[in-house]
Amino acid sequence: MDLIKITADNIEEEHICCAIANNKDCQVAAKKSWLKERLPEGLVFLKGNVRGKCFIEYIPAEYAWAPVEADGYMYIDCFWVAGQLKGQGYSNKLLEECIRDSREKGKKGLCMLSSSGRKKKPFAIEPDYLKYKGFEIADEAEDDFALWYLPFEKTDLKPCFKPQAKHPHVEEKGFVLYYTHQCPFTVKYVPLLEEAAREKKVPFKSIFVDSLEKAKNVPAPTANYALFQDGKFVTNEILSAKKFIGML
Protein backbone atom coordinates (compact mmCIF):
# COMPACT_ATOMS: atom_id res chain seq x y z
CA MET A 1 0.00 0.00 0.00
CA ASP A 2 1.28 3.44 -0.93
CA LEU A 3 0.75 6.39 1.39
CA ILE A 4 -0.63 9.75 0.29
CA LYS A 5 0.05 12.94 2.23
CA ILE A 6 -2.60 15.65 2.07
CA THR A 7 -1.11 19.00 1.08
CA ALA A 8 -2.39 22.42 0.11
CA ASP A 9 -1.84 21.40 -3.52
CA ASN A 10 -3.83 18.16 -3.52
CA ILE A 11 -6.45 18.64 -0.81
CA GLU A 12 -9.20 19.55 -3.26
CA GLU A 13 -8.68 16.35 -5.27
CA GLU A 14 -8.05 13.83 -2.49
CA HIS A 15 -10.78 12.34 -0.29
CA ILE A 16 -10.35 12.58 3.49
CA CYS A 17 -11.21 8.98 4.40
CA CYS A 18 -13.81 9.51 7.13
CA ALA A 19 -16.11 11.54 4.88
CA ILE A 20 -15.89 10.32 1.31
CA ALA A 21 -18.02 12.63 -0.81
CA ASN A 22 -17.58 15.58 -3.14
CA ASN A 23 -16.32 18.92 -1.91
CA LYS A 24 -19.83 20.39 -1.85
CA ASP A 25 -20.84 18.03 0.97
CA CYS A 26 -21.04 20.06 4.20
CA GLN A 27 -18.97 17.53 6.16
CA VAL A 28 -16.19 17.39 3.58
CA ALA A 29 -16.14 21.17 3.17
CA ALA A 30 -15.90 21.78 6.92
CA LYS A 31 -13.14 19.23 7.49
CA LYS A 32 -11.07 20.39 4.54
CA SER A 33 -11.41 24.00 5.66
CA TRP A 34 -10.19 23.02 9.13
CA LEU A 35 -7.27 21.05 7.64
CA LYS A 36 -6.19 23.93 5.41
CA GLU A 37 -5.85 26.16 8.45
CA ARG A 38 -3.80 23.54 10.33
CA LEU A 39 -1.38 22.53 7.56
CA PRO A 40 0.87 25.60 8.08
CA GLU A 41 1.05 24.67 11.79
CA GLY A 42 2.62 21.32 10.96
CA LEU A 43 -0.43 19.07 10.74
CA VAL A 44 0.08 15.89 8.73
CA PHE A 45 -2.82 13.92 7.25
CA LEU A 46 -1.46 10.67 5.88
CA LYS A 47 -3.71 8.08 4.25
CA GLY A 48 -3.54 4.84 2.36
CA ASN A 49 -4.37 4.86 -1.34
CA VAL A 50 -7.56 2.91 -0.68
CA ARG A 51 -11.22 3.83 -0.76
CA GLY A 52 -12.04 3.80 2.92
CA LYS A 53 -11.00 4.82 6.41
CA CYS A 54 -7.26 4.26 6.50
CA PHE A 55 -5.39 7.28 7.82
CA ILE A 56 -3.44 8.94 10.61
CA GLU A 57 -3.63 12.64 11.45
CA TYR A 58 -1.05 14.26 13.73
CA ILE A 59 0.25 17.70 14.66
CA PRO A 60 2.83 19.26 17.02
CA ALA A 61 1.17 19.06 20.44
CA GLU A 62 1.52 22.81 20.98
CA TYR A 63 -1.00 23.25 18.14
CA ALA A 64 -3.21 20.25 18.96
CA TRP A 65 -6.86 21.09 19.50
CA ALA A 66 -6.85 19.08 22.71
CA PRO A 67 -6.64 20.12 26.39
CA VAL A 68 -3.18 18.65 26.90
CA GLU A 69 0.28 19.94 27.77
CA ALA A 70 2.90 18.09 25.77
CA ASP A 71 5.48 20.54 24.46
CA GLY A 72 7.93 18.90 22.11
CA TYR A 73 5.68 15.91 21.40
CA MET A 74 3.64 15.06 18.34
CA TYR A 75 -0.06 14.64 19.10
CA ILE A 76 -2.09 12.10 17.11
CA ASP A 77 -5.52 13.60 16.47
CA CYS A 78 -6.99 10.55 14.83
CA PHE A 79 -5.77 7.10 13.78
CA TRP A 80 -8.34 4.98 11.99
CA VAL A 81 -8.16 1.83 9.89
CA ALA A 82 -11.57 0.40 9.06
CA GLY A 83 -12.40 -3.19 9.92
CA GLN A 84 -12.39 -4.48 6.36
CA LEU A 85 -8.81 -3.18 5.95
CA LYS A 86 -7.38 -4.61 9.17
CA GLY A 87 -4.94 -7.49 9.25
CA GLN A 88 -3.00 -6.22 6.24
CA GLY A 89 -0.35 -4.20 8.04
CA TYR A 90 -1.88 -0.81 7.23
CA SER A 91 -2.01 0.37 10.86
CA ASN A 92 1.64 -0.50 11.40
CA LYS A 93 2.71 1.23 8.21
CA LEU A 94 0.88 4.44 9.09
CA LEU A 95 2.23 4.51 12.65
CA GLU A 96 5.76 3.69 11.54
CA GLU A 97 5.72 6.61 9.11
CA CYS A 98 4.39 8.91 11.85
CA ILE A 99 7.24 7.79 14.13
CA ARG A 100 9.85 8.23 11.40
CA ASP A 101 8.56 11.70 10.50
CA SER A 102 8.31 12.82 14.12
CA ARG A 103 11.84 11.65 14.90
CA GLU A 104 13.12 13.45 11.84
CA LYS A 105 11.44 16.63 13.07
CA GLY A 106 13.17 16.33 16.44
CA LYS A 107 10.11 15.49 18.50
CA LYS A 108 10.38 13.92 21.97
CA GLY A 109 7.78 11.30 21.12
CA LEU A 110 4.11 10.74 20.34
CA CYS A 111 0.98 11.07 22.45
CA MET A 112 -2.71 10.48 21.88
CA LEU A 113 -6.05 10.08 23.62
CA SER A 114 -7.67 6.71 24.30
CA SER A 115 -9.14 4.85 27.25
CA SER A 116 -7.15 3.26 30.04
CA GLY A 117 -8.59 -0.08 28.97
CA ARG A 118 -11.48 -0.54 31.36
CA LYS A 119 -14.02 0.37 28.69
CA LYS A 120 -13.86 1.23 24.99
CA LYS A 121 -14.05 4.87 23.98
CA PRO A 122 -15.87 5.90 20.79
CA PHE A 123 -13.53 7.07 18.01
CA ALA A 124 -10.47 5.99 20.02
CA ILE A 125 -7.89 3.41 19.05
CA GLU A 126 -7.76 0.24 21.13
CA PRO A 127 -5.44 0.62 24.15
CA ASP A 128 -4.23 -2.95 23.64
CA TYR A 129 -2.77 -1.91 20.29
CA LEU A 130 -1.04 1.07 21.89
CA LYS A 131 0.48 -1.19 24.55
CA TYR A 132 1.64 -3.59 21.86
CA LYS A 133 3.39 -0.73 20.04
CA GLY A 134 5.18 0.40 23.20
CA PHE A 135 2.93 3.24 24.36
CA GLU A 136 2.42 3.88 28.08
CA ILE A 137 -0.13 5.89 30.02
CA ALA A 138 1.22 9.34 30.82
CA ASP A 139 -1.87 10.74 32.54
CA GLU A 140 -5.48 9.82 33.29
CA ALA A 141 -8.75 11.69 33.61
CA GLU A 142 -12.16 10.80 34.99
CA ASP A 143 -14.48 8.53 32.99
CA ASP A 144 -11.61 6.22 31.98
CA PHE A 145 -9.81 8.63 29.65
CA ALA A 146 -6.06 8.15 29.31
CA LEU A 147 -3.33 10.12 27.61
CA TRP A 148 -0.91 7.62 26.09
CA TYR A 149 2.65 8.43 25.05
CA LEU A 150 5.56 6.86 23.24
CA PRO A 151 8.79 8.65 24.24
CA PHE A 152 11.71 8.37 21.84
CA GLU A 153 14.19 8.74 24.72
CA LYS A 154 13.96 8.22 28.49
CA THR A 155 12.44 11.26 30.18
CA ASP A 156 10.68 12.24 33.39
CA LEU A 157 8.67 14.91 31.55
CA LYS A 158 5.44 13.24 30.52
CA PRO A 159 2.54 14.75 28.58
CA CYS A 160 -0.44 15.55 30.77
CA PHE A 161 -4.02 16.73 30.67
CA LYS A 162 -4.71 20.34 31.50
CA PRO A 163 -6.22 20.59 35.02
CA GLN A 164 -9.80 21.33 33.91
CA ALA A 165 -9.79 18.28 31.63
CA LYS A 166 -8.95 15.77 34.37
CA HIS A 167 -12.26 16.31 36.17
CA PRO A 168 -14.74 17.19 33.41
CA HIS A 169 -17.79 19.20 34.46
CA VAL A 170 -19.73 22.36 33.65
CA GLU A 171 -21.92 24.57 35.81
CA GLU A 172 -24.97 24.80 33.52
CA LYS A 173 -28.05 22.63 33.86
CA GLY A 174 -29.48 20.77 30.89
CA PHE A 175 -27.30 19.64 28.01
CA VAL A 176 -24.10 21.43 27.05
CA LEU A 177 -22.12 20.34 24.00
CA TYR A 178 -18.61 21.40 23.00
CA TYR A 179 -17.61 20.53 19.43
CA THR A 180 -15.16 21.37 16.65
CA HIS A 181 -14.95 20.82 12.91
CA GLN A 182 -11.90 18.63 13.36
CA CYS A 183 -14.33 15.74 12.95
CA PRO A 184 -16.56 16.23 9.90
CA PHE A 185 -19.48 14.32 11.44
CA THR A 186 -20.21 17.16 13.88
CA VAL A 187 -21.34 19.38 11.00
CA LYS A 188 -24.19 17.00 10.22
CA TYR A 189 -25.16 15.69 13.63
CA VAL A 190 -24.93 18.71 15.94
CA PRO A 191 -27.79 20.55 14.17
CA LEU A 192 -29.89 17.37 14.40
CA LEU A 193 -29.38 17.28 18.17
CA GLU A 194 -30.22 20.97 18.47
CA GLU A 195 -33.44 20.37 16.54
CA ALA A 196 -34.34 17.29 18.62
CA ALA A 197 -33.77 19.24 21.83
CA ARG A 198 -36.06 22.04 20.63
CA GLU A 199 -38.79 19.56 19.72
CA LYS A 200 -38.54 17.84 23.11
CA LYS A 201 -38.24 21.19 24.91
CA VAL A 202 -34.99 20.12 26.54
CA PRO A 203 -32.43 22.77 27.59
CA PHE A 204 -29.54 22.44 25.13
CA LYS A 205 -26.54 24.70 24.61
CA SER A 206 -24.00 24.03 21.87
CA ILE A 207 -20.57 25.69 21.99
CA PHE A 208 -18.61 25.73 18.74
CA VAL A 209 -14.89 25.54 19.52
CA ASP A 210 -13.31 27.55 16.73
CA SER A 211 -9.82 28.37 17.99
CA LEU A 212 -6.77 26.69 19.48
CA GLU A 213 -7.13 28.66 22.71
CA LYS A 214 -10.74 27.55 23.17
CA ALA A 215 -9.84 23.94 22.40
CA LYS A 216 -7.03 23.93 24.97
CA ASN A 217 -9.51 25.07 27.61
CA VAL A 218 -12.45 22.76 26.98
CA PRO A 219 -13.50 21.24 30.36
CA ALA A 220 -13.16 17.65 29.17
CA PRO A 221 -10.35 15.38 27.89
CA THR A 222 -11.60 15.79 24.32
CA ALA A 223 -12.35 19.11 22.63
CA ASN A 224 -13.62 17.52 19.44
CA TYR A 225 -16.96 16.49 20.97
CA ALA A 226 -17.89 16.60 24.65
CA LEU A 227 -21.50 16.31 25.80
CA PHE A 228 -22.55 17.19 29.35
CA GLN A 229 -25.89 16.76 31.12
CA ASP A 230 -26.66 18.74 34.27
CA GLY A 231 -22.97 19.46 34.71
CA LYS A 232 -21.76 15.88 34.33
CA PHE A 233 -19.78 14.59 31.36
CA VAL A 234 -21.84 12.10 29.34
CA THR A 235 -19.98 11.05 26.21
CA ASN A 236 -17.58 11.89 23.41
CA GLU A 237 -19.62 9.78 20.98
CA ILE A 238 -21.12 11.82 18.14
CA LEU A 239 -24.78 11.01 18.65
CA SER A 240 -27.56 10.67 16.14
CA ALA A 241 -30.88 12.33 16.96
CA LYS A 242 -32.35 8.89 17.66
CA LYS A 243 -29.65 8.05 20.21
CA PHE A 244 -29.97 11.45 21.82
CA ILE A 245 -33.74 11.10 22.18
CA GLY A 246 -33.17 7.63 23.62
CA MET A 247 -31.03 9.23 26.34
CA LEU A 248 -33.92 11.45 27.32
C-alpha positions as CSV (number, residue, x, y, z in Angstrom):
1,M,0.0,0.0,0.0
2,D,1.3,3.4,-0.9
3,L,0.8,6.4,1.4
4,I,-0.6,9.7,0.3
5,K,0.0,12.9,2.2
6,I,-2.6,15.6,2.1
7,T,-1.1,19.0,1.1
8,A,-2.4,22.4,0.1
9,D,-1.8,21.4,-3.5
10,N,-3.8,18.2,-3.5
11,I,-6.4,18.6,-0.8
12,E,-9.2,19.5,-3.3
13,E,-8.7,16.4,-5.3
14,E,-8.1,13.8,-2.5
15,H,-10.8,12.3,-0.3
16,I,-10.3,12.6,3.5
17,C,-11.2,9.0,4.4
18,C,-13.8,9.5,7.1
19,A,-16.1,11.5,4.9
20,I,-15.9,10.3,1.3
21,A,-18.0,12.6,-0.8
22,N,-17.6,15.6,-3.1
23,N,-16.3,18.9,-1.9
24,K,-19.8,20.4,-1.8
25,D,-20.8,18.0,1.0
26,C,-21.0,20.1,4.2
27,Q,-19.0,17.5,6.2
28,V,-16.2,17.4,3.6
29,A,-16.1,21.2,3.2
30,A,-15.9,21.8,6.9
31,K,-13.1,19.2,7.5
32,K,-11.1,20.4,4.5
33,S,-11.4,24.0,5.7
34,W,-10.2,23.0,9.1
35,L,-7.3,21.1,7.6
36,K,-6.2,23.9,5.4
37,E,-5.8,26.2,8.5
38,R,-3.8,23.5,10.3
39,L,-1.4,22.5,7.6
40,P,0.9,25.6,8.1
41,E,1.1,24.7,11.8
42,G,2.6,21.3,11.0
43,L,-0.4,19.1,10.7
44,V,0.1,15.9,8.7
45,F,-2.8,13.9,7.3
46,L,-1.5,10.7,5.9
47,K,-3.7,8.1,4.3
48,G,-3.5,4.8,2.4
49,N,-4.4,4.9,-1.3
50,V,-7.6,2.9,-0.7
51,R,-11.2,3.8,-0.8
52,G,-12.0,3.8,2.9
53,K,-11.0,4.8,6.4
54,C,-7.3,4.3,6.5
55,F,-5.4,7.3,7.8
56,I,-3.4,8.9,10.6
57,E,-3.6,12.6,11.4
58,Y,-1.1,14.3,13.7
59,I,0.2,17.7,14.7
60,P,2.8,19.3,17.0
61,A,1.2,19.1,20.4
62,E,1.5,22.8,21.0
63,Y,-1.0,23.3,18.1
64,A,-3.2,20.3,19.0
65,W,-6.9,21.1,19.5
66,A,-6.8,19.1,22.7
67,P,-6.6,20.1,26.4
68,V,-3.2,18.6,26.9
69,E,0.3,19.9,27.8
70,A,2.9,18.1,25.8
71,D,5.5,20.5,24.5
72,G,7.9,18.9,22.1
73,Y,5.7,15.9,21.4
74,M,3.6,15.1,18.3
75,Y,-0.1,14.6,19.1
76,I,-2.1,12.1,17.1
77,D,-5.5,13.6,16.5
78,C,-7.0,10.6,14.8
79,F,-5.8,7.1,13.8
80,W,-8.3,5.0,12.0
81,V,-8.2,1.8,9.9
82,A,-11.6,0.4,9.1
83,G,-12.4,-3.2,9.9
84,Q,-12.4,-4.5,6.4
85,L,-8.8,-3.2,5.9
86,K,-7.4,-4.6,9.2
87,G,-4.9,-7.5,9.2
88,Q,-3.0,-6.2,6.2
89,G,-0.3,-4.2,8.0
90,Y,-1.9,-0.8,7.2
91,S,-2.0,0.4,10.9
92,N,1.6,-0.5,11.4
93,K,2.7,1.2,8.2
94,L,0.9,4.4,9.1
95,L,2.2,4.5,12.7
96,E,5.8,3.7,11.5
97,E,5.7,6.6,9.1
98,C,4.4,8.9,11.9
99,I,7.2,7.8,14.1
100,R,9.8,8.2,11.4
101,D,8.6,11.7,10.5
102,S,8.3,12.8,14.1
103,R,11.8,11.6,14.9
104,E,13.1,13.4,11.8
105,K,11.4,16.6,13.1
106,G,13.2,16.3,16.4
107,K,10.1,15.5,18.5
108,K,10.4,13.9,22.0
109,G,7.8,11.3,21.1
110,L,4.1,10.7,20.3
111,C,1.0,11.1,22.5
112,M,-2.7,10.5,21.9
113,L,-6.0,10.1,23.6
114,S,-7.7,6.7,24.3
115,S,-9.1,4.8,27.2
116,S,-7.2,3.3,30.0
117,G,-8.6,-0.1,29.0
118,R,-11.5,-0.5,31.4
119,K,-14.0,0.4,28.7
120,K,-13.9,1.2,25.0
121,K,-14.1,4.9,24.0
122,P,-15.9,5.9,20.8
123,F,-13.5,7.1,18.0
124,A,-10.5,6.0,20.0
125,I,-7.9,3.4,19.1
126,E,-7.8,0.2,21.1
127,P,-5.4,0.6,24.2
128,D,-4.2,-2.9,23.6
129,Y,-2.8,-1.9,20.3
130,L,-1.0,1.1,21.9
131,K,0.5,-1.2,24.6
132,Y,1.6,-3.6,21.9
133,K,3.4,-0.7,20.0
134,G,5.2,0.4,23.2
135,F,2.9,3.2,24.4
136,E,2.4,3.9,28.1
137,I,-0.1,5.9,30.0
138,A,1.2,9.3,30.8
139,D,-1.9,10.7,32.5
140,E,-5.5,9.8,33.3
141,A,-8.8,11.7,33.6
142,E,-12.2,10.8,35.0
143,D,-14.5,8.5,33.0
144,D,-11.6,6.2,32.0
145,F,-9.8,8.6,29.6
146,A,-6.1,8.1,29.3
147,L,-3.3,10.1,27.6
148,W,-0.9,7.6,26.1
149,Y,2.6,8.4,25.0
150,L,5.6,6.9,23.2
151,P,8.8,8.7,24.2
152,F,11.7,8.4,21.8
153,E,14.2,8.7,24.7
154,K,14.0,8.2,28.5
155,T,12.4,11.3,30.2
156,D,10.7,12.2,33.4
157,L,8.7,14.9,31.6
158,K,5.4,13.2,30.5
159,P,2.5,14.7,28.6
160,C,-0.4,15.5,30.8
161,F,-4.0,16.7,30.7
162,K,-4.7,20.3,31.5
163,P,-6.2,20.6,35.0
164,Q,-9.8,21.3,33.9
165,A,-9.8,18.3,31.6
166,K,-9.0,15.8,34.4
167,H,-12.3,16.3,36.2
168,P,-14.7,17.2,33.4
169,H,-17.8,19.2,34.5
170,V,-19.7,22.4,33.6
171,E,-21.9,24.6,35.8
172,E,-25.0,24.8,33.5
173,K,-28.1,22.6,33.9
174,G,-29.5,20.8,30.9
175,F,-27.3,19.6,28.0
176,V,-24.1,21.4,27.0
177,L,-22.1,20.3,24.0
178,Y,-18.6,21.4,23.0
179,Y,-17.6,20.5,19.4
180,T,-15.2,21.4,16.7
181,H,-14.9,20.8,12.9
182,Q,-11.9,18.6,13.4
183,C,-14.3,15.7,13.0
184,P,-16.6,16.2,9.9
185,F,-19.5,14.3,11.4
186,T,-20.2,17.2,13.9
187,V,-21.3,19.4,11.0
188,K,-24.2,17.0,10.2
189,Y,-25.2,15.7,13.6
190,V,-24.9,18.7,15.9
191,P,-27.8,20.6,14.2
192,L,-29.9,17.4,14.4
193,L,-29.4,17.3,18.2
194,E,-30.2,21.0,18.5
195,E,-33.4,20.4,16.5
196,A,-34.3,17.3,18.6
197,A,-33.8,19.2,21.8
198,R,-36.1,22.0,20.6
199,E,-38.8,19.6,19.7
200,K,-38.5,17.8,23.1
201,K,-38.2,21.2,24.9
202,V,-35.0,20.1,26.5
203,P,-32.4,22.8,27.6
204,F,-29.5,22.4,25.1
205,K,-26.5,24.7,24.6
206,S,-24.0,24.0,21.9
207,I,-20.6,25.7,22.0
208,F,-18.6,25.7,18.7
209,V,-14.9,25.5,19.5
210,D,-13.3,27.6,16.7
211,S,-9.8,28.4,18.0
212,L,-6.8,26.7,19.5
213,E,-7.1,28.7,22.7
214,K,-10.7,27.6,23.2
215,A,-9.8,23.9,22.4
216,K,-7.0,23.9,25.0
217,N,-9.5,25.1,27.6
218,V,-12.4,22.8,27.0
219,P,-13.5,21.2,30.4
220,A,-13.2,17.6,29.2
221,P,-10.4,15.4,27.9
222,T,-11.6,15.8,24.3
223,A,-12.4,19.1,22.6
224,N,-13.6,17.5,19.4
225,Y,-17.0,16.5,21.0
226,A,-17.9,16.6,24.6
227,L,-21.5,16.3,25.8
228,F,-22.6,17.2,29.4
229,Q,-25.9,16.8,31.1
230,D,-26.7,18.7,34.3
231,G,-23.0,19.5,34.7
232,K,-21.8,15.9,34.3
233,F,-19.8,14.6,31.4
234,V,-21.8,12.1,29.3
235,T,-20.0,11.1,26.2
236,N,-17.6,11.9,23.4
237,E,-19.6,9.8,21.0
238,I,-21.1,11.8,18.1
239,L,-24.8,11.0,18.7
240,S,-27.6,10.7,16.1
241,A,-30.9,12.3,17.0
242,K,-32.3,8.9,17.7
243,K,-29.6,8.0,20.2
244,F,-30.0,11.4,21.8
245,I,-33.7,11.1,22.2
246,G,-33.2,7.6,23.6
247,M,-31.0,9.2,26.3
248,L,-33.9,11.5,27.3
